[in-house]
């Protein structure tokens, strides 16, 4: 009896790379458009120059938090960095399914119009993907938990948010978002885009350059 060999399982990293094809070139274009060197751009978002170089050459895929930091620093949006081409000033955003693995394991879908001073996203992050960086940057953030539990650290205070809970805070307060439990967390996430010269800052012992 001849046994058939099942096809190999898809490589998650390769699948993620295909989903964001061309991301490296767009990151490089946005950085050069802003007049940043590789070193200065990396410093603004708490990355090592070597890691940012690997992102620009598509040898690594960034997580959603890294993309958010880069989008703020470059004055653009995550959607534009990932190559989405929405119609300008489209005031209505139709519903749709969140596609998995679009940014280093984080899943997201744009829920705000492009070209605005704020960016709105539907986000889901699985429990295996955690972001250890404590953030500090100009602007405001608003989060609304749709599923799972969120551990939100604001300054020295830790808040556990359940579905239906929301938080609205000045993002100059050091903050960190993480999923709590084993089911992952779904969010509506709104933040102001960083347009000024001050980049996103990092604080605390969790600050380590990505390598």
C-alpha positions in Angstrom: 0.0 0.0 0.0 1.4 3.3 -1.0 1.1 6.1 1.5 0.6 9.6 0.2 2.8 12.2 1.7 0.8 15.2 3.0 1.9 18.6 1.6 4.3 20.6 3.8 2.7 23.1 6.1 3.0 26.7 5.0 5.8 28.6 6.7 4.1 31.4 8.8 7.1 33.7 8.2 6.9 33.3 4.5 3.2 33.8 4.5 3.6 37.0 6.5 6.3 38.2 4.1 3.9 37.7 1.1 1.2 39.6 2.8 3.3 42.7 3.2 5.4 42.5 -0.1 7.0 45.8 -0.9 6.9 47.0 2.7 10.7 47.4 2.9 10.8 49.7 -0.1 8.0 51.8 1.3 9.7 52.1 4.7 12.9 53.2 3.0 11.0 55.7 0.8 9.2 57.2 3.7 12.4 57.5 5.7 14.2 59.2 2.9 11.3 61.5 2.1 11.6 62.8 5.7 15.3 63.3 5.3 16.2 60.8 8.1 19.4 58.7 8.1 19.1 55.1 9.0 20.6 55.8 12.4 18.4 58.8 13.2 15.2 57.1 12.1 16.0 54.0 14.1 16.7 56.2 17.2 13.4 58.0 16.9 11.4 54.7 17.3 13.8 52.8 19.6 15.1 50.4 17.1 18.7 49.5 16.2 19.9 50.7 12.8 20.7 47.1 11.9 17.1 46.0 12.7 15.6 48.9 10.7 17.9 48.0 7.8 16.6 44.4 7.9 13.1 45.7 7.8 13.9 47.9 4.7 15.5 44.9 2.9 12.6 42.6 4.0 14.8 40.2 5.8 12.5 40.8 8.8 8.8 41.6 9.2 7.8 44.2 11.8 5.2 43.8 14.4 2.2 46.1 14.6 3.7 48.2 17.5 6.8 48.8 15.4 4.7 49.8 12.4 2.7 52.2 14.6 6.0 53.8 15.8 7.3 54.1 12.3 4.0 55.5 11.0 4.0 58.2 13.7 7.6 59.1 13.1 7.1 59.4 9.3 3.8 61.2 9.6 1.9 58.5 7.7 -0.4 55.5 8.5 0.1 51.8 9.0 -2.3 51.3 6.0 0.0 53.3 3.7 3.1 51.5 4.9 1.5 48.2 4.1 0.6 49.4 0.6 -3.1 49.8 0.9 -4.6 52.2 -1.6 -7.8 53.6 -0.2 -9.6 56.4 -1.9 -8.6 59.8 -0.5 -11.0 61.3 2.0 -13.4 58.4 1.8 -15.6 59.1 4.8 -17.3 55.7 4.9 -15.3 52.6 5.8 -17.2 49.4 5.1 -17.0 46.4 7.5 -14.9 43.4 6.8 -13.0 40.5 8.3 -9.7 41.0 10.1 -7.0 39.1 8.2 -4.5 37.3 10.4 -0.8 37.7 10.5 -0.5 41.1 8.7 2.2 42.5 11.0 4.4 40.1 12.9 1.5 38.1 14.2 -0.7 41.1 15.0 -3.9 41.3 13.0 -5.5 44.6 12.1 -8.0 46.3 9.8 -8.2 50.0 9.0 -11.4 51.6 10.4 -10.6 55.3 9.8 -10.3 57.4 6.7 -6.9 58.2 5.3 -5.3 61.6 5.4 -6.7 62.5 8.8 -5.0 63.6 12.0 -6.0 60.4 13.7 -5.7 56.8 12.8 -8.3 54.2 13.8 -7.7 50.4 13.7 -9.4 47.2 14.6 -6.7 45.1 16.2 -6.4 41.5 17.5 -3.2 40.2 19.1 -2.7 36.6 20.2 -1.3 35.8 23.6 2.0 34.5 22.1 2.8 38.0 20.7 3.7 40.5 23.5 5.2 43.9 23.2 7.7 44.6 26.1 8.3 48.3 25.1 7.0 51.1 27.3 6.0 54.0 25.0 5.9 57.7 25.5 5.1 60.1 22.6 3.0 63.2 21.9 -0.7 62.8 21.3 -3.6 60.8 22.6 -4.7 57.2 22.4 -8.1 55.6 22.9 -8.7 51.8 23.2 -11.9 49.9 23.5 -11.8 46.2 24.3 -14.1 44.0 22.1 -12.9 40.6 23.2 -10.5 39.0 25.7 -8.8 41.0 28.4 -6.3 43.8 28.0 -3.6 44.7 30.5 -3.0 48.4 30.2 -0.1 50.0 32.1 -0.3 53.8 32.5 2.6 55.2 34.4 2.9 53.1 37.6 -0.7 51.9 37.5 -1.9 48.6 35.8 -5.5 48.4 34.6 -7.2 45.1 33.5 -9.9 45.9 30.9 -12.7 43.6 30.0 -14.9 43.6 26.9 -16.9 46.9 26.8 -14.2 48.7 28.8 -12.4 51.7 27.2 -9.4 53.9 28.1 -8.6 57.4 26.7 -5.2 58.8 27.8 -2.5 61.3 27.0 0.2 59.3 25.3 2.9 61.4 27.0 2.1 59.2 30.0 4.3 56.1 29.7 2.1 53.3 28.5 2.1 49.6 27.6 -0.6 47.3 26.1 -0.5 43.6 26.5 -3.0 40.7 26.3 -4.1 39.1 29.5 -5.0 35.4 29.5 -4.8 32.7 26.8 -7.5 33.9 24.3 -5.8 37.0 22.9 -7.3 40.4 22.8 -9.5 42.3 20.4 -9.4 46.2 20.4 -10.6 49.2 18.7 -7.6 51.4 18.7 -7.4 55.1 17.9 -4.3 57.4 18.1 -3.2 60.7 16.8 -0.5 60.8 14.2 2.8 62.3 15.1 3.4 65.3 12.8 6.0 67.2 14.8 9.8 66.7 15.0 9.7 64.7 18.3 9.9 61.0 17.8 8.4 58.3 19.8 10.3 57.7 23.1 11.0 54.6 25.2 11.3 54.3 28.9 12.1 51.7 31.6 14.1 48.5 31.8 12.0 47.0 29.0 13.7 49.3 26.5 16.0 47.2 24.3 16.8 47.8 20.7 15.3 45.3 18.3 18.0 43.2 16.7 
